[in-house]
Amino acid sequence: MNFQLEQNLKEAEAAYHLYQTGRSVVSITKNNRSVEYNRANIHQLKTYIDDLRAQLGISNSRRRRPAGGFC
């Protein structure tokens, strides 16, 4: 696996975690420059994470509730 891609993924996931746990602005280094994400553009960070995972061959599947209603 590509060490740099793995490092980028770890940094991006850590930043996303900080955002999810209350930080209003998070920052990562992307293409040798600092990029800030906030409420308005956090979806771009998630897309970046998904892209890095795809490049590394890591599944992006998420757990989903079973189909059907509650009885």
PyMOL Python script that loads the backbone (N, CA, C, O; Angstrom):
from pymol import cmd

cmd.read_pdbstr("""\
ATOM      1  N   MET A   1       0.838  -1.197   0.000  1.00  0.00           N
ATOM      2  CA  MET A   1       0.000   0.000   0.000  1.00  0.00           C
ATOM      3  C   MET A   1       0.879   1.255   0.000  1.00  0.00           C
ATOM      4  O   MET A   1       2.047   1.208   0.384  1.00  0.00           O
ATOM      5  N   ASN A   2       0.319   2.331  -0.419  1.00  0.00           N
ATOM      6  CA  ASN A   2       1.039   3.588  -0.521  1.00  0.00           C
ATOM      7  C   ASN A   2       1.048   4.296   0.833  1.00  0.00           C
ATOM      8  O   ASN A   2       0.004   4.682   1.358  1.00  0.00           O
ATOM      9  N   PHE A   3       2.252   4.457   1.382  1.00  0.00           N
ATOM     10  CA  PHE A   3       2.401   5.064   2.709  1.00  0.00           C
ATOM     11  C   PHE A   3       1.817   6.474   2.763  1.00  0.00           C
ATOM     12  O   PHE A   3       1.145   6.824   3.734  1.00  0.00           O
ATOM     13  N   GLN A   4       2.062   7.286   1.736  1.00  0.00           N
ATOM     14  CA  GLN A   4       1.561   8.662   1.748  1.00  0.00           C
ATOM     15  C   GLN A   4       0.039   8.696   1.726  1.00  0.00           C
ATOM     16  O   GLN A   4      -0.575   9.498   2.430  1.00  0.00           O
ATOM     17  N   LEU A   5      -0.576   7.826   0.919  1.00  0.00           N
ATOM     18  CA  LEU A   5      -2.041   7.776   0.892  1.00  0.00           C
ATOM     19  C   LEU A   5      -2.592   7.366   2.249  1.00  0.00           C
ATOM     20  O   LEU A   5      -3.593   7.918   2.706  1.00  0.00           O
ATOM     21  N   GLU A   6      -1.946   6.401   2.895  1.00  0.00           N
ATOM     22  CA  GLU A   6      -2.379   5.968   4.221  1.00  0.00           C
ATOM     23  C   GLU A   6      -2.291   7.112   5.231  1.00  0.00           C
ATOM     24  O   GLU A   6      -3.198   7.301   6.042  1.00  0.00           O
ATOM     25  N   GLN A   7      -1.202   7.871   5.180  1.00  0.00           N
ATOM     26  CA  GLN A   7      -1.032   9.010   6.089  1.00  0.00           C
ATOM     27  C   GLN A   7      -2.094  10.072   5.829  1.00  0.00           C
ATOM     28  O   GLN A   7      -2.668  10.631   6.764  1.00  0.00           O
ATOM     29  N   ASN A   8      -2.353  10.348   4.545  1.00  0.00           N
ATOM     30  CA  ASN A   8      -3.375  11.332   4.191  1.00  0.00           C
ATOM     31  C   ASN A   8      -4.744  10.899   4.704  1.00  0.00           C
ATOM     32  O   ASN A   8      -5.513  11.714   5.215  1.00  0.00           O
ATOM     33  N   LEU A   9      -5.043   9.595   4.563  1.00  0.00           N
ATOM     34  CA  LEU A   9      -6.316   9.079   5.037  1.00  0.00           C
ATOM     35  C   LEU A   9      -6.430   9.216   6.557  1.00  0.00           C
ATOM     36  O   LEU A   9      -7.471   9.637   7.059  1.00  0.00           O
ATOM     37  N   LYS A  10      -5.395   8.872   7.277  1.00  0.00           N
ATOM     38  CA  LYS A  10      -5.425   9.003   8.743  1.00  0.00           C
ATOM     39  C   LYS A  10      -5.665  10.448   9.155  1.00  0.00           C
ATOM     40  O   LYS A  10      -6.467  10.714  10.050  1.00  0.00           O
ATOM     41  N   GLU A  11      -4.977  11.380   8.509  1.00  0.00           N
ATOM     42  CA  GLU A  11      -5.149  12.795   8.846  1.00  0.00           C
ATOM     43  C   GLU A  11      -6.568  13.266   8.530  1.00  0.00           C
ATOM     44  O   GLU A  11      -7.180  13.979   9.326  1.00  0.00           O
ATOM     45  N   ALA A  12      -7.084  12.873   7.381  1.00  0.00           N
ATOM     46  CA  ALA A  12      -8.431  13.292   6.988  1.00  0.00           C
ATOM     47  C   ALA A  12      -9.485  12.692   7.907  1.00  0.00           C
ATOM     48  O   ALA A  12     -10.434  13.375   8.292  1.00  0.00           O
ATOM     49  N   GLU A  13      -9.327  11.413   8.264  1.00  0.00           N
ATOM     50  CA  GLU A  13     -10.291  10.787   9.165  1.00  0.00           C
ATOM     51  C   GLU A  13     -10.232  11.407  10.558  1.00  0.00           C
ATOM     52  O   GLU A  13     -11.264  11.564  11.209  1.00  0.00           O
ATOM     53  N   ALA A  14      -9.049  11.755  11.013  1.00  0.00           N
ATOM     54  CA  ALA A  14      -8.912  12.407  12.316  1.00  0.00           C
ATOM     55  C   ALA A  14      -9.596  13.775  12.300  1.00  0.00           C
ATOM     56  O   ALA A  14     -10.276  14.144  13.258  1.00  0.00           O
ATOM     57  N   ALA A  15      -9.417  14.519  11.219  1.00  0.00           N
ATOM     58  CA  ALA A  15     -10.060  15.827  11.099  1.00  0.00           C
ATOM     59  C   ALA A  15     -11.580  15.669  11.060  1.00  0.00           C
ATOM     60  O   ALA A  15     -12.302  16.437  11.694  1.00  0.00           O
ATOM     61  N   TYR A  16     -12.060  14.683  10.323  1.00  0.00           N
ATOM     62  CA  TYR A  16     -13.506  14.444  10.248  1.00  0.00           C
ATOM     63  C   TYR A  16     -14.064  14.074  11.615  1.00  0.00           C
ATOM     64  O   TYR A  16     -15.157  14.506  11.983  1.00  0.00           O
ATOM     65  N   HIS A  17     -13.319  13.281  12.360  1.00  0.00           N
ATOM     66  CA  HIS A  17     -13.736  12.916  13.719  1.00  0.00           C
ATOM     67  C   HIS A  17     -13.835  14.162  14.607  1.00  0.00           C
ATOM     68  O   HIS A  17     -14.797  14.321  15.358  1.00  0.00           O
ATOM     69  N   LEU A  18     -12.844  15.032  14.513  1.00  0.00           N
ATOM     70  CA  LEU A  18     -12.890  16.274  15.299  1.00  0.00           C
ATOM     71  C   LEU A  18     -14.134  17.089  14.951  1.00  0.00           C
ATOM     72  O   LEU A  18     -14.799  17.633  15.833  1.00  0.00           O
ATOM     73  N   TYR A  19     -14.439  17.165  13.654  1.00  0.00           N
ATOM     74  CA  TYR A  19     -15.629  17.900  13.234  1.00  0.00           C
ATOM     75  C   TYR A  19     -16.888  17.247  13.807  1.00  0.00           C
ATOM     76  O   TYR A  19     -17.766  17.936  14.326  1.00  0.00           O
ATOM     77  N   GLN A  20     -16.971  15.930  13.711  1.00  0.00           N
ATOM     78  CA  GLN A  20     -18.148  15.209  14.179  1.00  0.00           C
ATOM     79  C   GLN A  20     -18.322  15.322  15.693  1.00  0.00           C
ATOM     80  O   GLN A  20     -19.432  15.173  16.203  1.00  0.00           O
ATOM     81  N   THR A  21     -17.238  15.584  16.405  1.00  0.00           N
ATOM     82  CA  THR A  21     -17.330  15.670  17.865  1.00  0.00           C
ATOM     83  C   THR A  21     -17.317  17.105  18.374  1.00  0.00           C
ATOM     84  O   THR A  21     -17.059  17.343  19.554  1.00  0.00           O
ATOM     85  N   GLY A  22     -17.594  18.068  17.489  1.00  0.00           N
ATOM     86  CA  GLY A  22     -17.817  19.420  17.965  1.00  0.00           C
ATOM     87  C   GLY A  22     -16.955  20.528  17.418  1.00  0.00           C
ATOM     88  O   GLY A  22     -17.291  21.697  17.611  1.00  0.00           O
ATOM     89  N   ARG A  23     -15.877  20.231  16.754  1.00  0.00           N
ATOM     90  CA  ARG A  23     -15.079  21.305  16.159  1.00  0.00           C
ATOM     91  C   ARG A  23     -15.844  21.928  15.010  1.00  0.00           C
ATOM     92  O   ARG A  23     -16.416  21.209  14.190  1.00  0.00           O
ATOM     93  N   SER A  24     -15.866  23.233  14.935  1.00  0.00           N
ATOM     94  CA  SER A  24     -16.608  23.890  13.865  1.00  0.00           C
ATOM     95  C   SER A  24     -15.768  24.044  12.600  1.00  0.00           C
ATOM     96  O   SER A  24     -16.314  24.163  11.503  1.00  0.00           O
ATOM     97  N   VAL A  25     -14.442  24.042  12.746  1.00  0.00           N
ATOM     98  CA  VAL A  25     -13.531  24.138  11.599  1.00  0.00           C
ATOM     99  C   VAL A  25     -12.403  23.143  11.829  1.00  0.00           C
ATOM    100  O   VAL A  25     -11.834  23.072  12.918  1.00  0.00           O
ATOM    101  N   VAL A  26     -12.084  22.368  10.780  1.00  0.00           N
ATOM    102  CA  VAL A  26     -10.964  21.440  10.846  1.00  0.00           C
ATOM    103  C   VAL A  26     -10.050  21.712   9.668  1.00  0.00           C
ATOM    104  O   VAL A  26     -10.479  22.250   8.647  1.00  0.00           O
ATOM    105  N   SER A  27      -8.787  21.339   9.814  1.00  0.00           N
ATOM    106  CA  SER A  27      -7.800  21.622   8.781  1.00  0.00           C
ATOM    107  C   SER A  27      -6.949  20.388   8.513  1.00  0.00           C
ATOM    108  O   SER A  27      -6.590  19.660   9.438  1.00  0.00           O
ATOM    109  N   ILE A  28      -6.626  20.155   7.234  1.00  0.00           N
ATOM    110  CA  ILE A  28      -5.715  19.084   6.850  1.00  0.00           C
ATOM    111  C   ILE A  28      -4.720  19.643   5.838  1.00  0.00           C
ATOM    112  O   ILE A  28      -4.919  20.728   5.292  1.00  0.00           O
ATOM    113  N   THR A  29      -3.663  18.903   5.596  1.00  0.00           N
ATOM    114  CA  THR A  29      -2.721  19.262   4.538  1.00  0.00           C
ATOM    115  C   THR A  29      -3.063  18.430   3.320  1.00  0.00           C
ATOM    116  O   THR A  29      -3.071  17.201   3.379  1.00  0.00           O
ATOM    117  N   LYS A  30      -3.342  19.097   2.227  1.00  0.00           N
ATOM    118  CA  LYS A  30      -3.723  18.432   0.982  1.00  0.00           C
ATOM    119  C   LYS A  30      -2.938  19.070  -0.152  1.00  0.00           C
ATOM    120  O   LYS A  30      -3.020  20.280  -0.365  1.00  0.00           O
ATOM    121  N   ASN A  31      -2.178  18.261  -0.879  1.00  0.00           N
ATOM    122  CA  ASN A  31      -1.345  18.777  -1.974  1.00  0.00           C
ATOM    123  C   ASN A  31      -0.397  19.869  -1.485  1.00  0.00           C
ATOM    124  O   ASN A  31      -0.238  20.910  -2.123  1.00  0.00           O
ATOM    125  N   ASN A  32       0.227  19.606  -0.340  1.00  0.00           N
ATOM    126  CA  ASN A  32       1.221  20.507   0.253  1.00  0.00           C
ATOM    127  C   ASN A  32       0.681  21.870   0.657  1.00  0.00           C
ATOM    128  O   ASN A  32       1.436  22.839   0.734  1.00  0.00           O
ATOM    129  N   ARG A  33      -0.622  21.954   0.915  1.00  0.00           N
ATOM    130  CA  ARG A  33      -1.176  23.198   1.441  1.00  0.00           C
ATOM    131  C   ARG A  33      -2.278  22.881   2.437  1.00  0.00           C
ATOM    132  O   ARG A  33      -2.915  21.830   2.367  1.00  0.00           O
ATOM    133  N   SER A  34      -2.488  23.783   3.343  1.00  0.00           N
ATOM    134  CA  SER A  34      -3.493  23.600   4.379  1.00  0.00           C
ATOM    135  C   SER A  34      -4.879  23.906   3.818  1.00  0.00           C
ATOM    136  O   SER A  34      -5.089  24.932   3.171  1.00  0.00           O
ATOM    137  N   VAL A  35      -5.812  23.008   4.075  1.00  0.00           N
ATOM    138  CA  VAL A  35      -7.185  23.182   3.606  1.00  0.00           C
ATOM    139  C   VAL A  35      -8.100  23.121   4.824  1.00  0.00           C
ATOM    140  O   VAL A  35      -8.007  22.195   5.630  1.00  0.00           O
ATOM    141  N   GLU A  36      -8.976  24.097   4.956  1.00  0.00           N
ATOM    142  CA  GLU A  36      -9.913  24.131   6.067  1.00  0.00           C
ATOM    143  C   GLU A  36     -11.295  23.692   5.603  1.00  0.00           C
ATOM    144  O   GLU A  36     -11.742  24.022   4.505  1.00  0.00           O
ATOM    145  N   TYR A  37     -11.955  22.939   6.475  1.00  0.00           N
ATOM    146  CA  TYR A  37     -13.318  22.490   6.217  1.00  0.00           C
ATOM    147  C   TYR A  37     -14.195  22.953   7.364  1.00  0.00           C
ATOM    148  O   TYR A  37     -13.778  22.973   8.522  1.00  0.00           O
ATOM    149  N   ASN A  38     -15.424  23.326   7.016  1.00  0.00           N
ATOM    150  CA  ASN A  38     -16.393  23.764   8.017  1.00  0.00           C
ATOM    151  C   ASN A  38     -17.761  23.223   7.633  1.00  0.00           C
ATOM    152  O   ASN A  38     -17.883  22.406   6.721  1.00  0.00           O
ATOM    153  N   ARG A  39     -18.759  23.671   8.315  1.00  0.00           N
ATOM    154  CA  ARG A  39     -20.118  23.171   8.078  1.00  0.00           C
ATOM    155  C   ARG A  39     -20.540  23.291   6.612  1.00  0.00           C
ATOM    156  O   ARG A  39     -21.228  22.415   6.086  1.00  0.00           O
ATOM    157  N   ALA A  40     -20.137  24.348   5.973  1.00  0.00           N
ATOM    158  CA  ALA A  40     -20.561  24.594   4.593  1.00  0.00           C
ATOM    159  C   ALA A  40     -19.911  23.647   3.583  1.00  0.00           C
ATOM    160  O   ALA A  40     -20.493  23.378   2.533  1.00  0.00           O
ATOM    161  N   ASN A  41     -18.716  23.138   3.883  1.00  0.00           N
ATOM    162  CA  ASN A  41     -18.029  22.313   2.887  1.00  0.00           C
ATOM    163  C   ASN A  41     -17.514  20.980   3.444  1.00  0.00           C
ATOM    164  O   ASN A  41     -16.631  20.370   2.842  1.00  0.00           O
ATOM    165  N   ILE A  42     -18.046  20.520   4.574  1.00  0.00           N
ATOM    166  CA  ILE A  42     -17.563  19.283   5.186  1.00  0.00           C
ATOM    167  C   ILE A  42     -17.788  18.091   4.262  1.00  0.00           C
ATOM    168  O   ILE A  42     -17.058  17.103   4.340  1.00  0.00           O
ATOM    169  N   HIS A  43     -18.791  18.174   3.388  1.00  0.00           N
ATOM    170  CA  HIS A  43     -19.015  17.080   2.441  1.00  0.00           C
ATOM    171  C   HIS A  43     -17.807  16.875   1.522  1.00  0.00           C
ATOM    172  O   HIS A  43     -17.571  15.763   1.050  1.00  0.00           O
ATOM    173  N   GLN A  44     -17.045  17.936   1.268  1.00  0.00           N
ATOM    174  CA  GLN A  44     -15.842  17.814   0.452  1.00  0.00           C
ATOM    175  C   GLN A  44     -14.779  16.987   1.167  1.00  0.00           C
ATOM    176  O   GLN A  44     -14.054  16.228   0.524  1.00  0.00           O
ATOM    177  N   LEU A  45     -14.676  17.123   2.486  1.00  0.00           N
ATOM    178  CA  LEU A  45     -13.739  16.309   3.253  1.00  0.00           C
ATOM    179  C   LEU A  45     -14.169  14.847   3.212  1.00  0.00           C
ATOM    180  O   LEU A  45     -13.328  13.961   3.057  1.00  0.00           O
ATOM    181  N   LYS A  46     -15.459  14.585   3.347  1.00  0.00           N
ATOM    182  CA  LYS A  46     -15.952  13.209   3.281  1.00  0.00           C
ATOM    183  C   LYS A  46     -15.671  12.610   1.903  1.00  0.00           C
ATOM    184  O   LYS A  46     -15.290  11.444   1.802  1.00  0.00           O
ATOM    185  N   THR A  47     -15.854  13.389   0.855  1.00  0.00           N
ATOM    186  CA  THR A  47     -15.558  12.920  -0.506  1.00  0.00           C
ATOM    187  C   THR A  47     -14.072  12.612  -0.653  1.00  0.00           C
ATOM    188  O   THR A  47     -13.707  11.620  -1.283  1.00  0.00           O
ATOM    189  N   TYR A  48     -13.218  13.447  -0.083  1.00  0.00           N
ATOM    190  CA  TYR A  48     -11.769  13.227  -0.112  1.00  0.00           C
ATOM    191  C   TYR A  48     -11.419  11.920   0.608  1.00  0.00           C
ATOM    192  O   TYR A  48     -10.605  11.139   0.116  1.00  0.00           O
ATOM    193  N   ILE A  49     -12.028  11.688   1.762  1.00  0.00           N
ATOM    194  CA  ILE A  49     -11.802  10.446   2.509  1.00  0.00           C
ATOM    195  C   ILE A  49     -12.230   9.241   1.670  1.00  0.00           C
ATOM    196  O   ILE A  49     -11.499   8.254   1.577  1.00  0.00           O
ATOM    197  N   ASP A  50     -13.406   9.323   1.064  1.00  0.00           N
ATOM    198  CA  ASP A  50     -13.889   8.222   0.227  1.00  0.00           C
ATOM    199  C   ASP A  50     -12.947   7.967  -0.954  1.00  0.00           C
ATOM    200  O   ASP A  50     -12.704   6.817  -1.318  1.00  0.00           O
ATOM    201  N   ASP A  51     -12.425   9.029  -1.543  1.00  0.00           N
ATOM    202  CA  ASP A  51     -11.485   8.891  -2.662  1.00  0.00           C
ATOM    203  C   ASP A  51     -10.188   8.211  -2.206  1.00  0.00           C
ATOM    204  O   ASP A  51      -9.682   7.318  -2.886  1.00  0.00           O
ATOM    205  N   LEU A  52      -9.658   8.631  -1.063  1.00  0.00           N
ATOM    206  CA  LEU A  52      -8.441   8.001  -0.545  1.00  0.00           C
ATOM    207  C   LEU A  52      -8.679   6.521  -0.254  1.00  0.00           C
ATOM    208  O   LEU A  52      -7.836   5.680  -0.566  1.00  0.00           O
ATOM    209  N   ARG A  53      -9.821   6.208   0.340  1.00  0.00           N
ATOM    210  CA  ARG A  53     -10.153   4.801   0.619  1.00  0.00           C
ATOM    211  C   ARG A  53     -10.219   3.998  -0.670  1.00  0.00           C
ATOM    212  O   ARG A  53      -9.723   2.873  -0.729  1.00  0.00           O
ATOM    213  N   ALA A  54     -10.821   4.562  -1.692  1.00  0.00           N
ATOM    214  CA  ALA A  54     -10.919   3.866  -2.976  1.00  0.00           C
ATOM    215  C   ALA A  54      -9.527   3.613  -3.568  1.00  0.00           C
ATOM    216  O   ALA A  54      -9.254   2.526  -4.079  1.00  0.00           O
ATOM    217  N   GLN A  55      -8.661   4.608  -3.497  1.00  0.00           N
ATOM    218  CA  GLN A  55      -7.300   4.451  -4.015  1.00  0.00           C
ATOM    219  C   GLN A  55      -6.537   3.363  -3.270  1.00  0.00           C
ATOM    220  O   GLN A  55      -5.682   2.688  -3.845  1.00  0.00           O
ATOM    221  N   LEU A  56      -6.849   3.200  -1.999  1.00  0.00           N
ATOM    222  CA  LEU A  56      -6.186   2.184  -1.184  1.00  0.00           C
ATOM    223  C   LEU A  56      -6.906   0.832  -1.233  1.00  0.00           C
ATOM    224  O   LEU A  56      -6.438  -0.145  -0.647  1.00  0.00           O
ATOM    225  N   GLY A  57      -8.030   0.779  -1.923  1.00  0.00           N
ATOM    226  CA  GLY A  57      -8.786  -0.463  -2.029  1.00  0.00           C
ATOM    227  C   GLY A  57      -9.553  -0.817  -0.777  1.00  0.00           C
ATOM    228  O   GLY A  57      -9.829  -1.988  -0.518  1.00  0.00           O
ATOM    229  N   ILE A  58      -9.902   0.203   0.006  1.00  0.00           N
ATOM    230  CA  ILE A  58     -10.651   0.005   1.246  1.00  0.00           C
ATOM    231  C   ILE A  58     -12.127   0.240   0.954  1.00  0.00           C
ATOM    232  O   ILE A  58     -12.493   1.237   0.331  1.00  0.00           O
ATOM    233  N   SER A  59     -12.964  -0.671   1.402  1.00  0.00           N
ATOM    234  CA  SER A  59     -14.400  -0.572   1.176  1.00  0.00           C
ATOM    235  C   SER A  59     -14.967   0.646   1.884  1.00  0.00           C
ATOM    236  O   SER A  59     -14.572   0.968   3.005  1.00  0.00           O
ATOM    237  N   ASN A  60     -15.891   1.314   1.226  1.00  0.00           N
ATOM    238  CA  ASN A  60     -16.584   2.461   1.818  1.00  0.00           C
ATOM    239  C   ASN A  60     -17.955   2.074   2.343  1.00  0.00           C
ATOM    240  O   ASN A  60     -18.771   2.943   2.650  1.00  0.00           O
ATOM    241  N   SER A  61     -18.213   0.785   2.447  1.00  0.00           N
ATOM    242  CA  SER A  61     -19.543   0.356   2.874  1.00  0.00           C
ATOM    243  C   SER A  61     -19.807   0.789   4.312  1.00  0.00           C
ATOM    244  O   SER A  61     -18.905   0.821   5.149  1.00  0.00           O
ATOM    245  N   ARG A  62     -21.041   1.114   4.567  1.00  0.00           N
ATOM    246  CA  ARG A  62     -21.474   1.520   5.900  1.00  0.00           C
ATOM    247  C   ARG A  62     -22.555   0.561   6.339  1.00  0.00           C
ATOM    248  O   ARG A  62     -23.293   0.016   5.518  1.00  0.00           O
ATOM    249  N   ARG A  63     -22.641   0.361   7.627  1.00  0.00           N
ATOM    250  CA  ARG A  63     -23.710  -0.483   8.148  1.00  0.00           C
ATOM    251  C   ARG A  63     -25.036   0.214   7.942  1.00  0.00           C
ATOM    252  O   ARG A  63     -25.158   1.425   8.126  1.00  0.00           O
ATOM    253  N   ARG A  64     -26.026  -0.570   7.558  1.00  0.00           N
ATOM    254  CA  ARG A  64     -27.352  -0.022   7.362  1.00  0.00           C
ATOM    255  C   ARG A  64     -28.337  -0.859   8.158  1.00  0.00           C
ATOM    256  O   ARG A  64     -28.125  -2.047   8.402  1.00  0.00           O
ATOM    257  N   ARG A  65     -29.408  -0.212   8.551  1.00  0.00           N
ATOM    258  CA  ARG A  65     -30.454  -0.944   9.254  1.00  0.00           C
ATOM    259  C   ARG A  65     -31.107  -1.931   8.306  1.00  0.00           C
ATOM    260  O   ARG A  65     -31.183  -1.682   7.102  1.00  0.00           O
ATOM    261  N   PRO A  66     -31.575  -3.039   8.833  1.00  0.00           N
ATOM    262  CA  PRO A  66     -32.298  -3.989   7.987  1.00  0.00           C
ATOM    263  C   PRO A  66     -33.548  -3.338   7.399  1.00  0.00           C
ATOM    264  O   PRO A  66     -34.168  -2.479   8.028  1.00  0.00           O
ATOM    265  N   ALA A  67     -33.903  -3.748   6.212  1.00  0.00           N
ATOM    266  CA  ALA A  67     -35.112  -3.214   5.581  1.00  0.00           C
ATOM    267  C   ALA A  67     -36.337  -3.727   6.306  1.00  0.00           C
ATOM    268  O   ALA A  67     -36.322  -4.818   6.875  1.00  0.00           O
ATOM    269  N   GLY A  68     -37.378  -2.954   6.284  1.00  0.00           N
ATOM    270  CA  GLY A  68     -38.610  -3.379   6.926  1.00  0.00           C
ATOM    271  C   GLY A  68     -38.966  -2.471   8.081  1.00  0.00           C
ATOM    272  O   GLY A  68     -38.158  -1.658   8.531  1.00  0.00           O
ATOM    273  N   GLY A  69     -40.148  -2.620   8.537  1.00  0.00           N
ATOM    274  CA  GLY A  69     -40.630  -1.770   9.624  1.00  0.00           C
ATOM    275  C   GLY A  69     -40.534  -2.460  10.969  1.00  0.00           C
ATOM    276  O   GLY A  69     -40.168  -3.631  11.067  1.00  0.00           O
ATOM    277  N   PHE A  70     -40.866  -1.722  11.980  1.00  0.00           N
ATOM    278  CA  PHE A  70     -40.908  -2.262  13.341  1.00  0.00           C
ATOM    279  C   PHE A  70     -42.312  -2.768  13.607  1.00  0.00           C
ATOM    280  O   PHE A  70     -43.287  -2.086  13.292  1.00  0.00           O
ATOM    281  N   CYS A  71     -42.423  -3.924  14.167  1.00  0.00           N
ATOM    282  CA  CYS A  71     -43.743  -4.486  14.461  1.00  0.00           C
ATOM    283  C   CYS A  71     -43.963  -4.565  15.943  1.00  0.00           C
ATOM    284  O   CYS A  71     -45.020  -5.013  16.387  1.00  0.00           O
TER     285      CYS A  71
END
""", "prot")
cmd.dss("prot")
cmd.show_as("cartoon", "prot")
cmd.util.cbc("prot")
cmd.orient("prot")
